Amino acid sequence: MSLFKARDWWATVLGEGEEFDQGCLCVGDVDNSGSGHDKIVVGSYMGMLRVFSPHPAKPGEPSPAHSQLLEVQLRDPVIQVEVGKFVSCSDLLHLAVLHPRKLSVYSVSGTAGNVEHGVQYQLKRVYEHNLQRTACNMTYGTFGGVTDHHSLCIQSMDGMLMFFEQESYSFGRFLPGFLLPGPLCYCSRTDTFLTVSSARQVESYRYETLAVATDAETRQDAEQHSKTAGKRLTADWTLVLGEQALDLSVPYFSPSSIFVCGERNLYCLKDNGHIRFMKKLEYNPSCFLPYSSVSEGTTNTLVGNHNNMLLVYQDVTLKWAAQLSCSPVAVRLANFPDLKGVVVTLSNEGHLQCSYMGTDPSFFSTPKVDAREQDYSQIDTEMKSLQRVIRQATRTQADILPVAETDEDLTVTATVSTNMDSTSQALIPDIDGLPVPSVTVKVCVAHLLTSSRLLSRHVCVLTVCCVSKTIYIFLNTGVGSTTVVAFSAFLNGQYPPADLTGDVAVSYSSPTELNPAGIPRVAQCKFSLPLRLVCCPSAPSKNAKYKITVDTNKPPVNLSEVFPDFLEKSEDKEGNALAFHFLSGPRVTVLASKTSQRYRIQSESFEDIWLVAKELVQRFDRHFAKQGIKDFRNSFAGPIPLAEYFETVDHHFELRVSAEKYQDLLSERAVQFRAIQRRLLTRFKDKTPAPLQNLDTLMEGTYRQVIALADAAEENRACLNQAFVRLRSATHLLILLVSLWQGLNTEQNAILEATLLPLLQDTPQLGWEESVDAAVSHLLRTCLSRSPKDQALSLSTSQLSMPKDTVRLKKHITLLCDRLGKGGRLSLASEANVPTPVMMPECLMNPVPLRCVCARSVCCSSVNPGCENA
């Protein structure tokens, strides 16, 4: 007998082959016995309705037959059962049964028998409502402040809330933005209805708002009325959860609490939608139930999971855990004649169980044993050995902490071929007459450990260029085995990529003694593709629109020694000029000064300088490292080309604005097209022929407009993807120049990159502009702030949205560069809170020492600066 196992008080199995869900169980004094004792009502998807009054059985004996009061076979499946005052002319409790297309209200009554068979129970139907829509779930309560009786609200599968005041139907309203039905609950304190929509957010609707909203027969009518006339149905408040909810509950005993059970978290909200607390769950819950706690100001919650566990939380603290015999899908608390506070659970297979937690008192007493003399020398020897073990275990504090395993199960290495493929594997054979090359990348996966066996492995390749194959799957591999896979990488677009790096991720399972199925693990490695993959050598050009100068602290070197693979078409024998012709068209030229230690990179396109500048800096570092020079350093004297960079930002933002305009126009034309279709359909169905009044011509014209707008939106989307890649290239170049300008270390460069490049892909919901603005504003308020008052400002939790223009963003990026140039230091550590002297050039003398403060990660923060200095 385990202390952490639920003790069976009464249990039974309902039928064979029947299915149950969370709405199929309820408890209450359904027969109005007046004793205050509850009965258990269970409905199944097979249409069986059962009522139980449990009584404990003796150990080893089955449950007594008289525990089941009633069993009725209904015609339709039972979705949900509830007990309440659902009859207008009676104060007694009645049973509401929800079917897919019908709502029935029954009375359960018992008739005392004159023989030993006891009381006979009968189920009588009081009234029923035939539903026009398929029902999903229902809730009940004192809608509108009526305290004598309960009203019912049914949610249909297409998002309509149907309200019933006892025997009469009141009204129906469609929920806005509905896609899939979610849990539904009524809060009597605020007279509101709560649900979780398919947008994964909690929505609250007032009963008064629902009652006065525009009525509609179909969802299309509701959408049309909301745009033309009548009161539009809007939520009182919403709260984004980010996950789907399993159930909602509003306990009557808590003054202001709304509980939401998500897929991975348990939320407690206030009546206004603010979060009181949240508990992250380490398992998948299957059901939950809040109930009153003995501690004032707290609430207990029962949470069942799919591991056959029932856990008790007091707010966010786990107080108890008990093992059940099956996974519950519904849980309730009930009071029975012999025991109060019984936990009633129901599984999806029909295991109905009444249990309590803890243990029974044991009256077993340990028998006395004969005393014997102790061997004190043996005890002393054992004590010394145990003390030796304790000293070794507690020698250092680090020995107590868990130590990560240094041995890896496997290693992953990626090798890029030094030569291009003889036969290109590119999907596009040539771009503007230039052949598109490809290069072979080999990935070696070696199984190192000799004492373990690996299960199936998945090799996934992620890169900005296109590859011939992205996923490889291998079955069980033996000890010491090595697997090599090869694929080709090539350019697959009309514009150069923003980066030439790639990632290889290997996911595998390593079995252990406790887990034969294997523990999931991931091994990763990175590789860099050659610059020759996206460009070829060309003749240098002397004039260009955009120019950048990189300084070094060593004498100038011959460019032919640094770029030996780009000397095919170079006419400069001295190695002072080199040109790169990208396959997509633009050319980039590198010029080396004969007298000074400077190198100029110039091109007609600002963002195309990035790949060449990065390659130049990296090859310089490798070149001087081979010569044993350790003090070599690249630098940039400035100024930062923000005006050229902002041109790329504005172009990207204009395309985003155009995408929104196309989306709005498409929505308007689609509404117009559907309206014309409905009118034409009405004319065609009319028995009396009537003229079409040019509706067919209008429909054809609208159809052409929809097709034209869709083509324009698709073309704009392709341009937006290209603009975002170019924006990433320009941002990479800006980060490189700032890093060379201020001599940023690896950590500071990572912070700046996370700030200016928070997204790998643009989406309509979250774009680059608002993400970067929030991240840059966070830096300006923390480690780059001018005063401690700015550091003390709290972070804003407002939702990011697309800005009206880029003026604010450009201002903040300019402030970021300005404060970095005046001595600001990027840091996320608390030690950065001290002034740091910085050596500056003559043009930026008298720096202002700034104070830095510990902050959160830049890439996931969001602020809304309100002052001009930000």
N, C-alpha and C positions, 0 to 999 in steps of 0.2 A: 504494500500500500504506500503510495507516494503522497507527500504533502501537497505537491503541485499537480495533482490530478483531480479533475472535477468528480465529485462523488455523486453517483447516480441515485436519485430519489425516486424517480419514476421514468420509464422509457417505453416506447413502442415503435413499431415499424408500420407505416401507413401504406397498405396495398402493395402491389407489385407492378413495376414498370411505370409508375406515375412520376411526374416532375413537379417541382415546387420552386418558388422564387421568394424574394424578400417581402412581397406584398401578400403572400398566401397565409400569413400567421398574424393573429391578433388575440388579445386576452381582455376579458371584462366580464361583468355579471350580466351576461347576455340573456339569461332566463329571468332576470329581475327577482331573484330569490330574496333579496333584502338582507342577506347575511354579510354582505361585503366581500365574499369570497369570489375569486375569479374563475372563469371557465376558459378553456383553450379552444379557439375556433381556427380550423385549418381547411383551406381550399386548395385544390390541385388543378393543374392544366387539363386533366382528364374529366373535369366536371364534378368530382367528388367533394362534398362538403361534410365535415365531421366536427363534432363538438365533444370535448372531453372535460371531465371533472376528476383530476388525478387523485389517487389514494396510494399511499406507499404500500409496497408488497414486502413480504418477509424475504429474507435472504434466500436465494436459490429458487424462488417461486416466480412464475410469470405474473405479469400485471393482471389484476382482477378484471373480469369482463365488464363489471358495472361502472368502470371508469369512463367508458364511452357512452355518452348520453344520446347521441344522434349521428346518423350516417345517411346522407341523401345523395342520390345520383342526379345531378342537374344536366340539362341538355347542352349547355355551352361551357367552354373552359372558364375557370375562375382565375381572374387576374389579380384581384385584391379584395380583401375583406376588412371591414371596419365596424366598430360598435359605437353607437351614439344615439342621440335623440333626433331621429330622422322623420318622425310622424308629427304633424302639426297639432292634432287633437289629443295627443298623449304625451305624458312626461316620462314614459317608460323607455328603456333602452331597446333599440332595434338593431338588426344586423343588415348592413349594406353590402351587397355582393356585386362586384364589377365584372361584367363579361365583355368580350370584344365589341359587341354591338348592342349591349343592353345593360341597364342598371336596375337591379332588383333590391327591394327592401323587404325583409322578412321579420316576423316575430317568432321567438322561440319560447314556448310555454310548456310547462310540465303538469301532468294530471296524476294525482295520487291514486295508486291502485289499491284494490281491496284484497289482493292476494299477495303472495310472497315475491312476485316479480318486481314489485316496487313501483317507482314513478315512471310514467311514460311521457316522452317528450315529443312534441310535434313542431313542424316548421310550416308556418302559414305566410303566404305572400300577401303583403299589405298593398303595395303598388309597384309599378315598374315603369321605366322610361326606355323607349327604343331610341337608340342613338343613330344619327345620320353619318357619323364618322367612326372609324375604328379607334377604340380607347387604348390608352397606354397606362395611365395611372390616375389616382384621384387623391383628394385630401378633403377634410371637412373642418368646420369650425363655426364660430358665431360671426358670420360675415356681416359687415356693416354695423357692428355693435349690438346685434340682437342676442340677448343672453339666455332666452328660454329654450331655444331649439337650435339644432345644428343644420347648416346648409352644406351642400356638396358641390365640389368643383372637380370636373373631369378634364384631363388633358388628352387630346387626341394625337394620333400619330403625325398629323399634318400641322400641328402647332396651334390648335384652337382650344381655348379654355371655355368649357360649357358649365354654366352655373345653374343649380337646381335648388330652389327653396322648398324643401319637403316634396309635396306631390306635384309642384308646378315647375316648369322650365322658365328661367329668368331671362338669360341672354347668353350670347357667345361672342368671344373676341379672339382675334388672331394675334399671336405674339409677333412683334417685329423682328425681322432678320432670322426667322426660324429655319432650321435645317433638320435637326434630329431632336426627339424629345429627351428631356432629362428629368431628374427627381423634382418633385413638387411638394411644397410645404406651405402651411398657413401660419402666420404670426398674429395672434389675437391682440398683442400689446399695441401694435402699430396698424392693425387691420391691413396687412399687406400679404401678398403672395410671393414666395421665393422659389426660384428655379435656377438651374445651371444650364445655360444654353450650349449649343455646339461650338460657340466661340470660346468655350472654357472660361466663362466668367459667371459669377453669381449676379442675378438680376432680381430687383425688387419692384413689384407693381402694386400700387395702392388699389384697394377695392373701389374707392370712389372714382379713381381715374379710369379703371376698367368699365365701370358702370356708365360713365358719360361719354366714352369713346365712340367713334363712328361704327355702326353695325355693318356687317358685310356677310354675304353668303359664301363667298370663296376668297381664297388668299389674294387672287388677282384684284378682286374688288376692293379688298382692304388696302392694297398697295396703291390703287388708283385714288381712293378716297383720301388717303393720307397726303397725297400730293395736290389734291384739288380743293376739297372742302371738308368740313367737319373737324372734330377734335382728334388730333393725332395721338396714338397710344405711345407713350414714352415711359421708360423705366425711372423709378424714383431714385435709385442709385445702382451702380454696378461695381463689381470688384473682380479684377482679373486674377484667376487662380493659376492658369498655365497648365492645367491638367483637368481631366474629366472627373466629375464627382460621382461617387457611388451612391450616396444618400444624403438627405438633409434632415435636421431635427431642430425643433424649437421647444425646449423644455419649459413647462409652465412654472416650475419652482425657481428657476433662475430669473433674476430681475431684468437682465438685458443680455441675453446670450443666444447666439445662433450657431449651431454646430454643423460643419460640413466635413464629410469624410471623402477625401480624394483618393486617387490611386496610390499616392505615396506620402500624403500629408494629411494631418488632422487639423482643421481650422476651427477657431472659436471667434466669432465676429460679434460686434455690437449691433444694436438695432439700426444704426446709421451706416453700416457697412464697413466700419473701421475694424481692423484686426486686433483682438484682445491678446491672443497668443496663437502659436502654431507649433505643432509637434511633427517632426519628420519621422516617418515610419520606415523600419528596416525590412518590411515585408509587404505583401499584397493583401490588404484587408478584404474581407468578404461581407461584413455587416458591422454595425455599431449601434449603440444605444446610450445616450446620456441619462444619468439618474442622480438623485440628490445625494449630497455628501454630508457626513456628520461634522466636517470642519466648515466653519462659517466662511463664506466668500469663495468657496471652491465647488467644483462639480466633478463627479466621478463619471467615467465613460467606459463602457464595455466595448471592446473591439475584438471581433473574431477574424481569423485569417485562414488562408488555404493550407496552413500547416497543422490544422486541427488544434489550434491554440485559442484560448480565450484570455485576453489581457485586460487588466483593470488599471486605468489611469486616473490620477487625481490632478486635474489640469494637465500638465505636461510630464508629471512624474509617474513612472510605472510602479504601482503598488503591489500587484499580484499577477501571476500567470498560472493558468491551469490548462491541463491537457484534456481535450475532448476526444470522443470516439470517432468523430467525423467532422468535416468542414461545415460550419453553419452558414446559411444564407440569410437567416433572420434570427433575431434574438429579442426577447421580451422579459420583463420582470412581472411576477404574479404572486398573489397572496392566496394560499390554500388553507383549509381548516387546520391541518396539522403543522404547517410551516409557512412562514412569511418570507418574502424576498427571494423566492425561488427563481433561478435563471432558466428560462424556457428557450431552447434552441431547436431549429429545424434545418435539416440538410436538404440539398436539392433532390436527393433520392428518397426522402420521406422518413428519415430517422428523427423522430420527435423525442426530445429528452428534457426532463426536468432534473436539475442538479444544483448542488451548492458547492462552494469552494472551502477548502480546509481539510479537516480529517475528523473521524469519529474518535471519541475518547477511548483509550485502550486500558483495560483492566488487567492486563497481563503483568505479573510481577516476576522478576528474575529470581530463579531458585538459588538458594544459598549453596556455595561450593565450599569444599573443605579447604581450610587455610593450610598453606604450605610455606616452608621457609624460603626466603629469597636469597639468591646468589648475588651478593653485593659486588663482588669483583666483576661479574659479568655485566651487571647494571652499570658499573663505573666505566668499563671498557666501551659499552654501547653509547654512553653519554659523551665520552670523549670523541668517538667517531662522528656522532651527530653534530657536536660543536665544531668539528673540523669542516664538515660539509657546510654548515651555516656560515663560517668565516669565509670560505671560498666563494660562496654565493653572494655575500654582502661585502666583498672586498672593495668594490667601487660601485658608484651609483649607476654607471653605464651598464654594468652586468645585469641590473634589474630590468632595464628597458629592453624591449624586443630589438634584436639585431637583424637587419635585413640580410638576406642571403646574398653572398658575394658570387656564388656560382650561378651562372645563367644556364637555362636549359638549352638554348641555342643562340647562335650569333647570326646576324644578317649583315652582309656586305654587298655593296653595289659598285660595279666597275663599269666605267664608260669607256668605250673604244676611242683610241686616239685618232683613228681615221674614219672618214665617212663611209657608208656602205657603198659597195661597188654598184649594186642595183638598188635604187631608192625604193623604199616601201611606203612612200608618202601617198596619201589619197589624192592629193592635187599634184599632177606631174610638174607643172610650172606655173609661175606667177609673173605676168608681164614679160614673158620670154625667158625668165631666169629659172633654171631647173631647181626643184625643191629637194634638198638632200635629206638623208636620214642617217641616224647613228644607232649602233647597237649597244644596249645596256644589259649587262649580265648580273643577276642577283644570285648570290650564293647563300644558302641556308644550311648551316652546319649544326648538327645535334652533338652537343659537347658532353653532357653528363653520361656517365657509364652505368648509372644505377637506376635510371628511370626510362620509361617508354612514353613516347609522344603519340597522341591520337591525331585526328585529322588537322591539317594545317591549311590556312587560307592566306595567300599572298596577294595583297592589294597594292596597286601602283597609283599614286596621285601626283600629277604634274600639270603645269600650265600648258604644256604642249600636248599634242595628240600622240598616243602610243598605240601599237598594233594590238595589244591585249592588256587588260587592266587587272583581271582576277585570275589566279591560278589556285587550284584545289588539289591537295595531296592527301592520300589516306595514311594509315598507320605507318610510321617510320621506325626503323630499328635504331639501336644504340650506335653512335659513331657514324651515322649515315650523313651524307652531304647531298643536297639537292640544288641544282643549278637551273635557272630559268633565264631565257633571253627574250628580249623584245626590242622593237625599233621605236625610236622617238623622232618626230618630225613636226614641222609647222603645218597647221591645218586652218589657216585663216588668211585674210587679206591685210593683216596688220601684225606687227611684232608683239610678242607676249610681254607682260610686265616683269617677268622673272624667268630665269632659266634653271631653277632648282626643282627637284622632285623628291617625293617621299615614298618609301617602301615600308608598308606595315604588314607584319606577319602575325596573324592570330592563330593560336593553337591551344590545345588542352593538355595539361600535364597531370596524369592520374596519380593519386596518393592512396595510402592504405585506408584512410577514412572516406575518401571520395573516389571510388574507382571510375566514375564517369569523367573525371578530369576537372582540374581547376583552370578556368580561362585565363590566358596570359597573352600579352602583346609585346612583340619586339619590333623596333623601328630603326631605320637608317635613312640618311639623306644622300643625294647625289646631285652633281651640277652638270648641266649639259654645256657643250662647247658653244662659243659665240658663232662659230662657223656654220652652225645649224640654221641660223636665221639671217645671215648676211654673207657677202662675198667681197673679196678685194676689188677696189676700183681706183680710178685716177683721182688724186686730190683736187679739191677746189679751194681757191683762195678767199672767196667772199661767201658770207653766210649771214643769215638774219640773227641767229642766236649764238652767243659765244660764252664759253666758260673757261677760266684759267685756273689750273691746278699748280701749286708751288710745291717744291721739294727742298730738302736741305742738303742734297748731294749734287754733284756735277751732272749735267744732262747726259743721258745715255742714248745709244742708237736704238731707234724704234724697231729696226729690223731684228735686233737681238731680243727685244721684248715680245714682238709679234712675228715669229718666224713663219707662221702658217698663213700670213696675209701679205706675202711679198710677190705674188704672181703678176699683178698689174701695176706695181709701184714703180714710177719713173725716177724717184729720188734715190740715188745711189748712196747718199750720205746718211740716209735714215732719219731725216728731219721731218718728213711728212708721210702720212699714211691715211688712206680713205677706206671706209666701210660702206658698202652698198646693201641696204636691207632689201630682202626679197619683195617687200611690199612697196618699194619705190624710193623712200628718202635716203640721202647720203649723209654720212657723218665723217668729218675730217679731223685728224689729230696732227697738230703742228708742234714741233719741238723747237725751242729757242736755241740759237747757236751760242749766245753769250751768257744768258741768264739760266736759272734753274726752273724755268716755267714751261708748261705744256698747255696749249690751247685746244679745246674741243669745240667744234662749231658745226652747225647744221641749220637747215631751213625749218626744222621741226624741233621744238623745245623738248618734248617728252622722249624723242628718239635718242637724245644724248645720254640717257640713263644707262643703258646696257653697255655702251662703249666706255663711259666714265667709270662704271663699276669694274669692268674688265681691266681698264688701265691701272686703277689703284691696286687691284689684287695682283696683277702681274708685276708691278713695281715692287710690291712687298716681297713676292717670291724671288724676284731677280736679285734684290739686295740681300735677302736672307741667304741665298746660295753663296754669295761672296763673303758671308760672315759679318756683315755690317748690321749691328744691332740698334744703332741710334737713328736709323732712317725714319723719316716722318713726312707724310703728305699733309698739305694744308691748303686752305682757301682763304684768300685775303678779303673777299667780299666785294661789293655788297650782295646780299642774298637776292636773287632775281624773283621777287615776289610778284611784280607786275606781270611777268610772263607766266608765272604759275597760276595766277588768278584768272588768266584768260582760259586756261584748261578747266578750272573750276566752274567758271560761268558757262562755258559750253556744255558741260555735263549737266548743270542745273537747268539750263534751257530745255534740254532734251527730256528731263524729268517732268518739267512743267507741261511740255507738249504731250507726254504720255498721259498725264492726268486729263488734259483737255480731250484727247482722243477717247479716253475711257468714258468721260461724261457724255460726249456726243454719241458714242455707241449706245450708252444706256438710254438716252433720249430717243434715238431712232428705233431701238428695239421695243421700247414701250409704244411708240407710235405704230410700229409694224404689227404688234400683237393687237392693238386696238382696232386697226383696220381689218385684221383677220376676223376678229369677233363680229364686227359689223357685217362683213361679207357672209360669214357663216349664218348669221341671223337672217339675212336677206334670202339666202339659198334655202333655208329651212322653212321659210314662210310659205304657207299654202297659196296665198295670193301673190302672184308675181309683181315685183316692184322694180323700177329702174335702179341700176347700180349707182347712178349719179357720179360716175367717173371714179368710183372706189377702186376698181381694178387698176386703172392708170396710176392712181395715187399709191397703191400697194406696190406696183412694179417700180415706180420711182423711188419709193422708200427702200425697197430691196436693193436697188443699185447703190443707193447712198450707204447702206449698211456694209455692203461688200467693199465699196471704195474706202470707207472709214476703217474697216478691218485690215485692208491691205496697207493703208497709211500707218496704222498703229503697229503692224508687224514690221514695216520698214523702220519706223521710229525706234522700235525695240532693238532691232539689230544695230542701229546707230548708237543707241544708248549703251549697249554692251561694249561696243568698240570705244566709246567715249570713256567708259569706266576703266577699261584696260589702260587707256592712255593717261587717265587721271592717276591711276596707281603708279604708272611709270614716272610721271612728273612728281608725284609725292615721294617715291623712292629717291629720285634725284635731289629733291629738296632736303630730305633727311641726310643724304650723303654730304651735301654741301654744308649743312649746319654742323654735322659731326666733324668735318674737316676744319670748319671755321672756329669752333670752340674746343676742339680736341676732346670730344666726348668719349668716355670709356664704353665698354661693352654693355654694362647695366644701364647707363644713361641712354645709350643708343636704342636699347630694347624698349625703354619707357617712351621715347619719342616715336618709335615705330608703332607701338601699341596705341599711341594717341592719335596719330595721323592716318593709320591704316587699320581701323578696328574691324572692317568688313572685308571678306573675300569675294562677296558678290552683292550687288545691289538688288533690293527687293522693293516692291511698291509700299510695303508696310514700314520698312526701316531703310533709310537711305544713308549715303555717305555724309552728306552735309550736316544733318542733325546729330549723327553719332560723333563726328569729329568736333562739332561745336560744343557738345556736352563734355567730351574728354578734355579739350583745350581749356574750357572754362574751369574744370576741376583743377588742372595744374595751376592756372592763374590764381586760384583761391587757396591753394595749399603750398606746395614747395616754391612757387614763384610769386607768392603774395608779397605785398609791400608792408603790411602791418599785421600784428597778431589779431586784430579785429576781423580781417578777412578770413584768417585761418579758422576762427571760431564759428563762422557761419555754417549752418547745417546744410546738408545735401538736400536737394529737391528730389522728390519722388514722382514728379509729374511725368506723364507719358510723352515720349518723344514724338514729334510730328514734323512734317515737312515745312520748312520756313517759307516766308513770303519772298525773300530775296537772300542774297549772299553777303549783304553789307556787314551784318553782325559777325558772320563767320570770318570774313577777310580781316575785320578789325581785330578779332581775337588772335588769329594767326600772326598778324603783324605785331601785336603786343607780346606774343610768345617769343618771337625772334628778338624783339627789342629787349626784353628782360633777360634772355639768355646772353645777348651781347653786352649787357651791363653787369654781368657777374652772377646771374641766377644759376642755380644748380639743380638738375633733375635728380630726385631721389625719393624713394618710398620708405627709407629707414628713419627711425626716430633720431639717430645720431646727426641727421642733417639739419637739426634745429639750432645749429650754432653758426655764427658768421664765418665765412671762408674767404680769405683774401685771394683775389684772382689777378694774374698778370694780364694786362690788356695792351693793345697797340696804342700808338700815340693818338689816333683818331678817336679812341674811346677811353680817354683818361678819366680819373676820378670816379672809379666805379662805386656803386652803392651796394654795400654788403647786405644781402638778403638772408632771411631766416627761413628754413624749410621745416616742414612738419610731417609727421607720419600720416600717410593717407592710404586709402584703399587702392585696389588695382585700377589703373586708368581706363583699361578697355571695357570695364563693366560699370563705370560710374556715370551718373547723369546729374548735372546741376543746371541751374537757370540763373546766371548772374544778373543782378538787378542794377548794379552801379556802372558808371561809365568806365571806371578803372578796372572793373572785373577782377 
